[in-house]
Amino acid sequence: MFWSDWGDEPMIERANMDGCERSIISSKKLVYPNGLAIDYDRSMLYFVDGGIHTLESMNFDGSNRKVILNGLGHPFGLDVSDGRVYWTDWDSKSVMSADKLSGKDLSVIIANSSDLMDVRVFHRNRRRVFNECDRHNGGCSHLCLLNPISYTCACAVGVHLKNDKRTCSEGPNKYIIFAHRIDIRQISLDFDHLIDVVLPLPPISNAVALDVDKKTGNIFWSDTIENVIMRSSPDGLNVHKIVGESLENPDGLIVDSIGRMIYWADAGRHTIEVASLDGRNRHIIAYKDLESPRGLALDYEIGLLFWTDWGHYRKIERSHLDGDERSRIVTANLGWPNGLSLDLKSKRIYWVDALLKSIDSCDYTGNQRKLILSSLHHPYALAVTEDSIFWTDWKSKALHMTDRRNISSRRDVMTNIEGLMDIKVIYQEQQNFENICGRDNGGCSHLCLRNPSGYSCKCPIGLRLLKNSTTQCQSLPDDFLLIALRSGIGMISLNSGDYMDVVLPINGVHGAVVLDYHYRKNMLFFADVNLDVIRRVNLLNLSESKVIISTDVLTPNGISIDWVADNVYWSDTDRKIIEVARLDGRSRKRLIQDDLGDPRSIIVYPKKGYLFWSDWNSPSKIERSYLDGSNRSVIVSSGIGFPTGLTIDFENRRLLWADALEDNIGQVDFNGRRRMTIVSYAPHPFGLTLFENSLYWTDWYNKSVYRSQRSPRNGYGNPLEVRDALNGALDIRAFSLSRQPNIVNFCSHDNGGCSHLCLHRGLDYVCACPDRIDPDDIECSLKPKFLVNERLENHQLAEYSDESPDDVTPPEHEENIKKNDVTDHSKNSDTQREFLVLVALGVVIIMVFIVILVIFMLAFNTKNKTTRSSRESSRSVLTFSNPNYNIDGTPMEPKTNIWKRFKYEKPHGIIILSENVHHG
């Protein structure tokens, strides 16, 4: 093979195709030797020189050099075919041809074409040459390279050829691996020459941190643009997303190759977390007093984990690998502590400081601190080996190294390369320690984590160890929040106190907007507006999922579970209907479809047999009916914008809602009385739920969950953001026995004797038939097989009146009144008659007064609506023709024209919720 070299001393060289017997064949009268071409018939080498403007030829050994053409423009590419030679010329912007021996018969093949580079002549009659690499690649595992006598087997850069001279090693035994934002590169340390190789991984947006599982060779990296943690084999053929949810800025990462765990630092969530190498069973190692954790390192032998935090209170901390016994070991003389590495033999920590521009070291307790290197530029990450220290530097744009025994002997491994991030040095050697958890995972149900004295069992986020157990975790938290996140279902434990969220591993979630659950059956129900279905998932086995409603569903915007009668209710905005079915989707029945404009959120109260729903049609309102759709009435119709997130305060017998237009949260009793605003400012609310004395709601714009705690004297306090960065956070429910208590009513026993649907109505119930009866189903009857008589206790009687307790007159007082009335009647019946006449007259007068008052109020409300419409246009409002937020102060059309509906853009599978409004 032949090649040209433009270096300080231009030359043309040759070597065998296996790289052996390299020699210079021409080095004189050369400036810019460009294209080379071989005349196979005459065994001659042709070349062009863009500096001296010539086309020349010579023998393969450089002898018999001859100028064929002079005075060319700027020749670049070259080829020879049959009796002619072809070349490209930058100056003339053409492809030229001439006789290969004399240079005569000059002709232009292509004219006026800029950016011409190389040129090749293709012809079908080119002769086939057979060689020793043709058959089974010469017996080589990788490369078969020819030489004039035979061939040589060769390996990829940095990989050794085994003793059989045919087979390559699986990879380098010792190598550097580093993140370069858009790719990951490897440098073998098995050879003296340090050459980087870009690994054939899938497209990467911003690789920041990385490590290698020494047992399998798999590469793990974090991407802070995609906010994912990925895993791949070195050949890029087996790529998996390990963690893809609930990540905000995973800056640091370390693999425990012995314990089979991965630890990472998330600067956005302010956490140190751990999970199995497949991403399952996430657990929080540390979250309190963390600001910007970054560098991570671990020592499995003694069970310790170390990390840096370059936030406002800079520090280097350590804990056991299970998160216990956390302590600060370095707090003084720190600027921006970034990368961290350990010397496992001497038990010392090394770190780089980008602000102090230094590399420092101390022992595992923070003592015996020593300055290693100073006056660096902007060091980011480092790796320490037995002999050397390697570090990346943002400002010098280089990968540096130095000898630990001679710090002054610095060397540049790579230069002029931007975006250098994390770096690790990997030894593919036999591990000296066995996994202390053994083959049975230490008996732990989930995580078995190393500590200095052995190991401990830990549980995934939100779960705790079972009572009186040190190895077995709960299947579910006792109480937790379920959140519809569009592309997933989030969960936040209400028992752990950290409010950390996880996304449940439920496949096929595309547009989860509203949800509810059945506590006793551990079932989750949610509506997917992208697929137009309602799904049911077993929370104890998330792979057990079923679509229960898939036909005649357009936009299910509300869902609620009757956990006593085992029915599911939902609203469909586009179909303008509210329906009910059994929990498996059977016995589907239309309940309410008249006079529904834009039905949204719904909630049921099985104890009283009530169904509540909000309607965003103009004017917006909240309605109530029995669970069979009867006794329908409007309970809120004024001073309300876009009521959503309906929930019930069982203790105080109040209906609560969030107003997405007015940005507040209100409540009212079940008859529409005693209305009050309980949270005066709650921007962008969507979902709302209650747990014990706390109110939780989602802010869809800020992607957050807020909490307001209720005190006996002062009501609900100031909102507190308990979780942020929840993409697509919409509906929310508190999963708790207190939210679905054990209630006995007509339908709780054997479905009330009904063949299909049992619908509670407060003081009685009805059996109902589905709209379409399955031919294979049993015959439907409107009469129960047996009559259920619900026995009401004295303290329940008041609840079944339509008044709240404050409205009920005490029974003792009623008895006194009755006795006095009887006494008065016996004494003077004539007075009683006169009294009745006066009362009747008074009633007539009051009725006339009420009619006049109603007329006055209607006129006042009409005027008030006009005022409100103009006020709405100047504040942040949720529009539902797009829907967007309007903050530019531009006038809008009246609400009846612009507030159409909360529109789900189904072709793109998104809710458009932005800060701009486009009219028209």
Secondary structure, DSSP 8 states (H G I E B T S, - for coil): -EEEE-SSS-EEEE--TTS-S-EEEE-SS-S-EEEEEEETTTTEEEEEETTTTEEEEEETTS-S-EEEE-S-S-EEEEEEETTEEEEEETTTTEEEEEETTT--S-EEEE-S--S--------TT------TTTTGGGG-SSEEEE-SSSEEEE-STT--B-TTSS-B-SS-SEEEEEE-BS-EEEEESSSSS--EEE------S-EEEEEE-TTT--EEEEETTTTEEEEE-TTSSSEEEEE-SS-S-EEEEEEETTTTEEEEEETTTTEEEEEETTS-S-EEEE-TT-S-EEEEEEETTTTEEEEEE-SSS-EEEEEETTS-S-EEEE-SS-S-EEEEEEETTTTEEEEEETTTTEEEEEETTS-S-EEEE-S-S-EEEEEE-SSEEEEEETTTTEEEEEETTEEEEEEEEE-S------EEEEE----SS--TTTTTGGG-SSEEEEETTEEEEE--TT--B-TT-SS-B-SS-SSEEEEE-BSSEEEEESSSSS--EEE---TT-S-EEEEEEETTTTEEEEEETTTTEEEEEETTEEEEEEEEE-SS-S-EEEEEEETTTTEEEEEETTTTEEEEEETTS-S-EEEE-TT-SSEEEEEEETTTTEEEEEE-SSS-EEEEEETTS-S-EEEE-SS-S-EEEEEEETTTTEEEEEETTTTEEEEEETTS-S-EEEES---SEEEEEEETTEEEEEETTTTEEEEEEEETTTEE---EEEE---TT---EEEESTTTS-----TTTTGGGG-SSEEEE-SS-EEEE--SS--TTS----SS-SS-------HHHHHHHSSS-GGGS--HHHHHHHHHHHHHHHHH-HHHHHHHHHHHHHHHHHHHHHHHHHHHHHHHHHHHHHHHHHHHHTTS--B-SSS-BB--S------HHHH-----EETTTTEE--BS-----
